[in-house]
Amino acid sequence: GRPPSQLQNVSCSTLSSVVAQNCNGHRSCSITASNSVFGDPCPGTYKYLDVAYSCR
């Protein structure tokens, strides 16, 4: 398991602009869930990415 300090319920940032920039207007898209793409707004905190996005 992870240390308790890494399992906090922390809202680190809103990632929708990164997803929209990479996916808007495409039939499908793929984004790497990494600090180089999204930055690291909460260093030392365990993170995961779960996205549901649809274009209008």
Summary of the structure (lengths in Angstrom):
residues: 56
radius of gyration: 13.2
end to end distance: 39.9
largest distance: 40.7
contacts: 78
relative contact order: 0.29
helix: 27%
strand: 0%
